[in-house]
Amino acid sequence: MNIGITVYPTYGGSGIVGSELGRELAERGHNVHFISSFLPTRLTELSDRIHFHEVEMMSYPLFEHQPYDLALATKMATVARAEKLDLLHVHYAIPHSISAILARESIKQKRYVPVITTLHGTDITLVGADRSYLPITRYGLQQSDGVTAVSKFLKQATIETFDFDEIEVIPNFICGKYYLRTPESPLKNELAPNGERLLVHVSNFRHVKRPVDCIEILARLRNGGTDARLVMVGDGPELSAVRYRGEQLGMNGSVIYVGKQANIADYLGVADIFLLPSELESFGLAALEAQACEVPVIATRIGGIPEVVNDGETGFLSDIGDIEKMSSDAATLLSDEDLRRSFGEKGRELAISRYSTQKIIPQYIAYYERIIERSAAAAA
C-alpha cells in the first residue's frame, strides 16, 4: 500500500505513534509518505520506503496567522495524486482530519483517497470538546472514512462528547527490541554517580501532566531518607514552574533537566521508577514505554492509564494530586528490590504480550485494507 501519514511533528504522543507506525509499515513492505510542516521527532532517517513531503507556508501580509490547514490540504491533495496514495491516515483530529477531508474532496473526481483519523486524547477531551471546535470536530469524525482511538477510555469519551460511536480501538504500541533495561549503561553512572535511585519523568511539560508533582514526590522521598535523584526529560510551558518549585524545596541539586531527547529508552532503561502524575491521559504511552524497560510506574488512576498499568502488579495508581500516596508507593518500591524487580518483569511481560508491534501493527494493516475495500465498493 501507499500510505500518507500526517502528525504534529513535535514532542508528543500522537507524533511519536504516527512516526513509529510509519517506520513499522515501511519495514513490512509498504510505502509511507509523511506530510507535515517538518520532519517528525521520531523520524530520524528516510529510506526507499519512507518519504517526507514538507508543507510550505506562504508569507503574505494579509494573513495575521498563516493558514496551515489549507496549505496542508493542498499538499495532501498534491501528494495523493502524484504518489497514487491508497489512503490518508491523520493523527490528531484538529485540523488534520479537516485538511484531509478537504484534500479528498478536491481530487475525488480523479481519485478517491479514503481518510482515516486516529484520536489520541486532547484532540477530543480538550480541544475538540471546546465549544469553538466541537461542531467542526464532529464533522471531521463523521466525514472520515474510518476513525480509530488509542484506548477504550478515549472511545467512550468520544461517544459521550460527540455522539459518534463508529470507532475502532487500536492501542498504542512499542517495539520490544528498542525498549530494554540497561542498568550497566554509562548513562546510569552519569545520572547517579553515587548510586542514587533514579526517578524519571517524561512529558511535554504541560499543566495537564502535573510535572511539579514530581518535585513534591522527590522532596518527600529525600526528606524521608531515600537517596534519590529525579531526571526530567522533555520541555514545555510548565518547566519554569518546575524549576521554581525545586528551588523552593531545595531539590534542584537532586534534579537533572535533560530537555527533549530523541531516544527516551536510554533514560527509561536506567530508571528505578517512572512518575506519571497526570490529571488526564487517554492512553499513557510513556508508562507503556517505561514498563517495556522493566520500570515500575507510579501514576494516577485516570483515563486510559488503568488499561496500561496493572495496579499493585506493574505499578501503583493513585488519585490525582495524592502526592502522599505516590511518595509512599515510591518509597515502598525503592526499599524492596525484589518487589521492584517483580513489578518490572511483570510490566515488561504485559507490554510485550498486549502492546508489541507484532500484535498492533497487523491490526492497523487489516483496518486499512477494510477501509480501502469498503471505499472502493462504495465508489463502484
C-alpha positions as CSV (number, residue, x, y, z in Angstrom):
1,M,0.0,0.0,0.0
2,N,0.9,3.7,-0.5
3,I,0.0,5.4,2.8
4,G,0.1,9.1,3.6
5,I,0.6,10.0,7.3
6,T,0.2,13.3,8.9
7,V,1.2,14.1,12.5
8,Y,2.1,17.0,14.6
9,P,5.9,16.8,14.3
10,T,6.6,17.9,17.8
11,Y,7.3,16.3,21.2
12,G,4.0,14.5,22.0
13,G,2.3,11.1,21.9
14,S,0.5,11.5,18.6
15,G,3.7,12.4,16.7
16,I,5.6,9.6,18.3
17,V,3.0,7.0,17.5
18,G,2.4,8.2,13.9
19,S,6.2,8.3,13.2
20,E,6.8,4.8,14.6
21,L,3.8,3.4,12.8
22,G,5.2,4.7,9.5
23,R,8.5,3.1,10.3
24,E,6.9,-0.3,11.1
25,L,4.7,-0.2,8.0
26,A,7.8,0.5,5.8
27,E,9.6,-2.5,7.4
28,R,6.6,-4.6,6.3
29,G,7.0,-3.5,2.7
30,H,4.5,-0.6,2.5
31,N,5.4,2.9,1.1
32,V,4.9,5.7,3.6
33,H,4.7,9.4,2.8
34,F,4.8,11.7,5.8
35,I,3.1,15.1,5.0
36,S,3.9,17.7,7.6
37,S,5.5,21.1,8.3
38,F,8.8,19.5,9.2
39,L,10.3,16.1,9.9
40,P,8.6,14.4,12.9
41,T,10.5,14.0,16.1
42,R,11.0,10.2,16.0
43,L,11.6,10.0,12.2
44,T,15.4,10.1,12.3
45,E,16.0,8.9,8.7
46,L,14.3,8.4,5.4
47,S,14.6,5.4,3.1
48,D,13.4,4.0,-0.1
49,R,10.0,3.3,1.6
50,I,9.8,6.3,3.9
51,H,9.3,9.7,2.2
52,F,8.8,13.2,3.6
53,H,6.8,16.0,1.9
54,E,7.1,19.4,3.5
55,V,4.1,21.6,3.9
56,E,5.3,25.0,2.8
57,M,3.7,28.1,4.2
58,M,3.0,31.3,2.1
59,S,4.0,34.5,3.8
60,Y,1.5,37.3,3.0
61,P,0.8,40.5,4.9
62,L,-2.9,39.9,4.8
63,F,-2.6,36.8,6.9
64,E,-2.1,37.5,10.6
65,H,-1.9,33.8,11.1
66,Q,-0.7,31.6,8.3
67,P,-3.4,29.2,7.1
68,Y,-1.6,26.0,7.8
69,D,-4.8,23.8,7.5
70,L,-5.3,25.0,3.9
71,A,-1.6,24.6,3.0
72,L,-1.7,21.1,4.5
73,A,-4.9,20.2,2.5
74,T,-3.2,21.4,-0.7
75,K,-0.1,19.4,0.0
76,M,-2.1,16.3,0.8
77,A,-4.0,16.5,-2.4
78,T,-0.8,17.0,-4.4
79,V,0.9,14.1,-2.8
80,A,-2.2,11.8,-3.0
81,R,-2.4,12.3,-6.8
82,A,1.4,12.3,-7.6
83,E,2.1,9.2,-5.4
84,K,-1.2,7.4,-6.1
85,L,-1.9,7.1,-2.3
86,D,-4.3,4.4,-1.2
87,L,-5.3,6.3,1.9
88,L,-4.5,9.3,4.1
89,H,-4.0,8.5,7.8
90,V,-4.1,11.5,10.1
91,H,-3.2,11.6,13.8
92,Y,-5.0,14.2,16.0
93,A,-8.3,15.4,14.7
94,I,-7.9,19.2,14.6
95,P,-7.0,20.3,12.0
96,H,-5.6,17.2,10.3
97,S,-8.9,15.4,9.7
98,I,-10.5,18.6,8.2
99,S,-7.5,19.1,6.0
100,A,-7.5,15.5,4.8
101,I,-11.3,15.6,4.1
102,L,-10.8,18.8,2.1
103,A,-7.9,17.2,0.1
104,R,-10.0,14.1,-0.5
105,E,-13.0,16.1,-1.8
106,S,-10.8,18.3,-4.0
107,I,-9.4,15.4,-6.1
108,K,-12.2,12.8,-5.8
109,Q,-13.2,13.2,-9.5
110,K,-9.7,11.9,-10.4
111,R,-9.0,9.6,-7.5
112,Y,-10.9,8.8,-4.2
113,V,-8.4,8.6,-1.3
114,P,-10.1,7.5,1.9
115,V,-9.3,9.3,5.2
116,I,-8.6,7.6,8.5
117,T,-8.5,9.7,11.6
118,T,-6.8,8.4,14.8
119,L,-7.8,10.1,18.0
120,H,-5.1,10.5,20.7
121,G,-6.7,12.3,23.5
122,T,-6.7,16.1,24.0
123,D,-7.9,16.4,20.4
124,I,-11.2,15.1,21.8
125,T,-11.2,15.7,25.5
126,L,-9.8,19.2,25.5
127,V,-9.5,20.9,22.0
128,G,-12.4,19.2,20.2
129,A,-14.7,19.4,23.2
130,D,-14.3,23.2,23.3
131,R,-17.5,25.0,22.0
132,S,-15.4,26.7,19.4
133,Y,-14.3,23.5,17.8
134,L,-16.9,20.9,18.8
135,P,-19.1,21.2,15.6
136,I,-16.1,21.0,13.2
137,T,-14.5,18.2,15.1
138,R,-17.8,16.2,15.0
139,Y,-17.9,16.9,11.2
140,G,-14.4,15.6,10.9
141,L,-15.3,12.4,12.6
142,Q,-18.5,11.9,10.6
143,Q,-16.8,12.6,7.3
144,S,-13.8,10.4,7.9
145,D,-13.9,7.0,6.2
146,G,-12.5,5.4,9.3
147,V,-11.9,6.5,12.9
148,T,-9.7,4.8,15.5
149,A,-8.9,5.6,19.1
150,V,-5.9,4.6,21.2
151,S,-7.9,3.3,24.2
152,K,-11.3,2.1,25.3
153,F,-11.5,5.2,27.6
154,L,-11.0,7.5,24.6
155,K,-13.6,5.7,22.5
156,Q,-16.1,6.2,25.3
157,A,-15.2,9.8,25.8
158,T,-15.7,10.4,22.1
159,I,-19.1,8.7,22.2
160,E,-20.2,10.9,25.1
161,T,-18.9,14.2,23.8
162,F,-19.8,13.8,20.1
163,D,-22.5,11.2,20.0
164,F,-20.3,9.3,17.5
165,D,-19.5,5.6,18.0
166,E,-18.1,4.2,14.7
167,I,-14.7,3.9,16.3
168,E,-12.2,1.1,16.2
169,V,-9.9,0.8,19.3
170,I,-6.3,0.2,18.2
171,P,-4.0,0.9,21.1
172,N,-0.5,2.4,21.1
173,F,2.4,0.1,20.8
174,I,6.1,-0.4,21.5
175,C,8.9,-2.3,19.7
176,G,10.4,-4.6,22.3
177,K,13.9,-4.5,20.8
178,Y,14.1,-0.7,21.3
179,Y,13.0,-0.7,24.9
180,L,15.2,-2.7,27.2
181,R,16.6,-2.5,30.7
182,T,20.2,-1.3,30.6
183,P,21.4,-1.0,34.2
184,E,25.1,-1.2,33.2
185,S,24.8,1.8,30.8
186,P,27.4,4.6,31.3
187,L,24.4,6.9,31.5
188,K,23.5,5.3,34.8
189,N,26.8,6.4,36.4
190,E,26.4,9.9,34.8
191,L,22.9,10.4,36.3
192,A,23.6,8.7,39.6
193,P,27.3,9.0,40.3
194,N,26.9,7.9,43.9
195,G,24.5,5.1,43.3
196,E,21.3,7.1,44.0
197,R,17.9,5.8,43.0
198,L,16.6,7.3,39.8
199,L,13.1,8.6,39.3
200,V,12.3,9.6,35.7
201,H,9.5,11.7,34.3
202,V,8.9,12.2,30.5
203,S,6.4,14.6,29.1
204,N,5.8,17.8,27.2
205,F,5.6,19.7,30.5
206,R,2.0,21.0,30.1
207,H,-0.1,21.7,33.1
208,V,-2.2,18.6,32.5
209,K,0.9,16.5,33.1
210,R,1.4,17.9,36.6
211,P,5.2,17.8,36.4
212,V,5.5,19.9,39.6
213,D,4.1,16.9,41.5
214,C,7.3,15.0,40.6
215,I,9.3,17.6,42.5
216,E,7.0,17.2,45.5
217,I,7.4,13.4,45.4
218,L,11.2,13.7,45.3
219,A,11.2,16.1,48.2
220,R,9.2,13.7,50.4
221,L,11.4,10.8,49.5
222,R,14.6,12.6,50.2
223,N,13.3,14.1,53.4
224,G,12.3,10.5,54.4
225,G,15.9,9.3,54.0
226,T,15.8,7.9,50.5
227,D,18.8,8.9,48.4
228,A,17.1,9.6,45.1
229,R,17.5,11.8,42.1
230,L,14.9,12.9,39.6
231,V,15.5,13.0,35.8
232,M,13.1,15.3,33.9
233,V,13.0,14.5,30.2
234,G,11.3,17.0,27.9
235,D,10.4,20.6,27.7
236,G,7.3,22.8,27.8
237,P,5.4,25.7,29.4
238,E,5.5,24.3,32.9
239,L,9.3,23.8,33.1
240,S,9.8,27.2,34.8
241,A,7.3,26.3,37.4
242,V,9.0,23.0,38.0
243,R,12.4,24.7,38.4
244,Y,10.9,27.3,40.8
245,R,9.3,24.7,43.0
246,G,12.5,22.7,43.0
247,E,14.4,25.8,44.2
248,Q,11.8,26.5,46.9
249,L,12.1,22.9,48.3
250,G,15.9,22.9,47.9
251,M,15.7,20.0,45.5
252,N,17.3,21.4,42.3
253,G,20.6,19.9,43.3
254,S,18.9,16.5,43.0
255,V,17.0,17.2,39.8
256,I,18.5,16.7,36.3
257,Y,16.9,18.5,33.5
258,V,17.9,16.9,30.2
259,G,15.4,18.6,27.8
260,K,14.0,16.8,24.7
261,Q,15.6,13.6,23.9
262,A,15.4,11.6,20.7
263,N,15.9,8.2,22.4
264,I,13.7,8.1,25.5
265,A,14.6,4.4,26.1
266,D,18.2,5.5,27.1
267,Y,16.7,7.1,30.2
268,L,14.0,4.7,30.9
269,G,16.5,1.8,30.7
270,V,18.4,3.0,33.7
271,A,15.4,4.3,35.8
272,D,14.2,2.7,39.0
273,I,10.8,4.3,39.0
274,F,8.7,6.2,36.4
275,L,6.5,9.0,37.5
276,L,3.3,9.9,35.6
277,P,1.1,12.1,37.9
278,S,-1.0,13.5,35.1
279,E,-4.6,14.7,35.5
280,L,-5.5,13.4,32.1
281,E,-4.0,10.6,30.0
282,S,-6.0,9.0,27.2
283,F,-3.6,6.1,27.0
284,G,-0.3,6.7,28.8
285,L,2.3,5.9,26.1
286,A,5.2,6.9,28.4
287,A,4.0,4.5,31.0
288,L,4.0,1.7,28.4
289,E,7.5,2.6,27.3
290,A,8.7,2.5,30.9
291,Q,7.1,-0.9,31.6
292,A,8.7,-2.3,28.5
293,C,12.1,-1.2,30.1
294,E,11.1,-3.1,33.3
295,V,10.4,0.1,35.2
296,P,7.6,0.2,37.8
297,V,5.1,3.1,37.2
298,I,3.7,5.4,39.8
299,A,0.8,7.1,38.1
300,T,-2.7,8.5,38.5
301,R,-5.8,6.3,38.2
302,I,-7.4,8.3,35.3
303,G,-8.2,8.0,31.6
304,G,-6.6,5.1,29.8
305,I,-3.8,4.5,32.4
306,P,-5.6,1.6,34.2
307,E,-5.7,-0.1,30.7
308,V,-1.9,0.0,30.6
309,V,-0.7,-0.2,34.3
310,N,-1.9,-3.0,36.5
311,D,-2.3,-1.5,40.0
312,G,-0.3,-3.5,42.5
313,E,1.3,-5.6,39.9
314,T,3.3,-3.4,37.4
315,G,2.9,-0.2,39.3
316,F,0.8,1.8,41.8
317,L,-2.1,4.1,40.9
318,S,-3.4,7.0,42.9
319,D,-6.0,9.7,42.8
320,I,-5.0,13.0,41.1
321,G,-2.8,15.1,43.4
322,D,-2.4,12.4,46.1
323,I,1.3,13.1,46.5
324,E,1.4,11.5,49.9
325,K,0.3,8.1,48.5
326,M,2.5,8.4,45.4
327,S,5.5,9.2,47.6
328,S,4.7,6.3,49.9
329,D,4.3,3.9,47.0
330,A,7.6,5.1,45.5
331,A,9.3,4.6,48.9
332,T,7.9,1.0,49.1
333,L,9.3,0.1,45.7
334,L,12.7,1.7,46.3
335,S,13.1,0.0,49.7
336,D,12.3,-3.5,48.3
337,E,14.5,-4.6,45.4
338,D,12.7,-7.9,45.0
339,L,9.3,-6.2,44.7
340,R,10.7,-3.6,42.3
341,R,12.2,-6.3,40.1
342,S,9.0,-8.3,40.2
343,F,6.9,-5.3,39.1
344,G,9.4,-4.6,36.4
345,E,9.4,-8.1,35.0
346,K,5.6,-8.2,35.0
347,G,5.5,-4.8,33.4
348,R,7.7,-6.0,30.5
349,E,5.6,-9.1,30.1
350,L,2.4,-7.1,29.9
351,A,3.9,-4.6,27.5
352,I,5.1,-7.2,25.1
353,S,2.0,-9.5,25.3
354,R,-0.5,-6.7,24.8
355,Y,1.1,-3.9,23.0
356,S,4.1,-5.1,20.9
357,T,4.4,-4.0,17.3
358,Q,3.9,-7.7,16.3
359,K,0.4,-7.5,17.8
360,I,-0.7,-4.0,17.0
361,I,0.7,-3.2,13.5
362,P,-1.2,-6.1,11.8
363,Q,-4.4,-4.6,13.3
364,Y,-3.7,-1.3,11.6
365,I,-2.9,-3.0,8.3
366,A,-6.2,-5.1,8.5
367,Y,-8.1,-1.9,9.2
368,Y,-6.5,-0.1,6.3
369,E,-7.5,-2.9,4.0
370,R,-11.0,-3.0,5.3
371,I,-11.5,0.8,4.8
372,I,-9.9,0.7,1.3
373,E,-12.1,-2.2,0.3
374,R,-15.2,-0.5,1.7
375,S,-14.4,2.8,-0.1
376,A,-13.8,1.0,-3.4
377,A,-17.1,-0.8,-3.1
378,A,-19.0,2.4,-2.3
379,A,-17.4,4.1,-5.3
380,A,-18.3,1.2,-7.6
